[in-house]
C-alpha cells in the first residue's frame, strides 16, 4: 500500500513539475503575461474553433500594439493638414478638380488640402434641387448643388448614444457611420471611398421650396404639424418618417455622388439574412474555394474591406462595387450599432485566407495605442462634427487589437512570408 502511495505521489510531482515547465516556457515564449481584462463577448461552444486561438493570441499581444507608435506622429500631422480648409473655397474649381481626377491610386484628389476643400463644398454649397434617391433599401435624398454636383443625403435616424440591438445588420442606416467611415478610411490610407460630411438641410427653405413633385408626394404632416418625409425606397413606409428638429432642420450625412460606372459583385462572405448558415460560416477552409474563382489582388482587397468593416461593425456588405479593379467602400451606414459587440466573423476573409496586404499591415501597426480613434476625432473636429460616443471610439481601438491578434494567429499558423502580400 505504501509503495502504491509513493508511486502515485511521485507521478503527481512529475506532472506538477511538467506543468510548471510548460507554463514557464509559454510565458517566456510570448514574453508577456496574459491580459486578465480581455474577455470574449462570444459563446465559444457555438463559435468556430479559430476564435479560441485568436483570443489566445489577443491575451499575449506584445506591448507595441498597446502603445502609440512614434512613427505615426508625422502621418497624423499630414492627415490633419489635408483637412485644413480655412480659406474661401471656389466651388466650381473644387467640383471641376473632383470630376476630372484620374488616378489608379485614389478615387479623389488627396493633396494640397483637397479633402478639406471637398468637405467644405459638400457642407456649404447652395442646394438647387431635392428629390428622392432613385435606388436603395432605405430613405435617402438626392441633392443637386450649385455647380451641378450631386450628393446623396442619408438623414439622421438615431441619436449618437442609441444602441442598436439584434442582428449585426439590424436597424436603419446610421448617418454618422457613413461619415465616420470616411475618416476611418483616410486614416488607414483606403482612398477608394466617397467623401462624406455631416450637413443640415432646412425642411422649408431647402426641401419644400426646391423639392420635386415626386418628393413632395412622399411627405406628410405629423401630429404636431411638422412636415416629415417617408421617401421612396424598398423598405420605406408612411409611418416611418424623418421629421425636422425644433429649428426646422434635418441632419444627415451628405455623401458625394459618384457618377461612374461600377461593376457589382456578390461578396463570397455575404450573409443569408436568415437562420440558414452560408458555406463560409460552416467551413473554415472556405478560402480555398475563393482562390479558385478570384485573383489574389481581389482577395486582398476583400480582406482590406473586412478589416475596415470589422472596425465599425458593418456586417451588411452582401455585395461590393468595383471601379478600376478596386473595391469602392460604399454604403457604410450599418456601422456603429452597438459598441459592446464585436462580431468576429466579419473578419472571416482575414482568418480564413490568412493573407493581408503589406501596406495595410504597415498602416494598421502605425495607429496602435489609441491613435486610430484619436485621429478620427481630430479630423471630424475640423468640420465641427462629433461622430460617435466615447464608447464607440474605445470599441474601435479594442477591435483593432483583435485585428492584431488575428494577424498574429495567421503568422503563427503560416509564417510572415505567407501572410503578407504585395500587389
Secondary structure, DSSP 8 states (H G I E B T S, - for coil): -HHHHHHHHHHHHHHHHHHHHHHHHHHHHHTS---TT---SS-GGGS-HHHHHHHHHHHT--GGGTS--TTHHHHHHHHHHHT---S---HHHHHHHHHH---SS-SS--STTHHHHHHHHHHHS-EEEEEE-SS-SS--EEEEETTS-EEEEEE--S-TT----SSTT-SS--HHHHHHHHHHHHHTT---S--EEEEEEEIIIIIITTB-HHHHTTEEE-TTS-EEE--SSTT--TTS-EE--TTSEEEEEEEE---S--EEEE-TT---SSS---HHHH-TTHHHHHHTTS-HHHHHHHHHHHHHHHHHT-----EEEEETTEEE----TT-SS-TT---GGGGHHHHHH--EEHHHHHHHHHTTTTHHHHHHHHHHHHTT---S-HHHHHHHHHHHHHHHHHHHHHHHHH-HHHHEE--
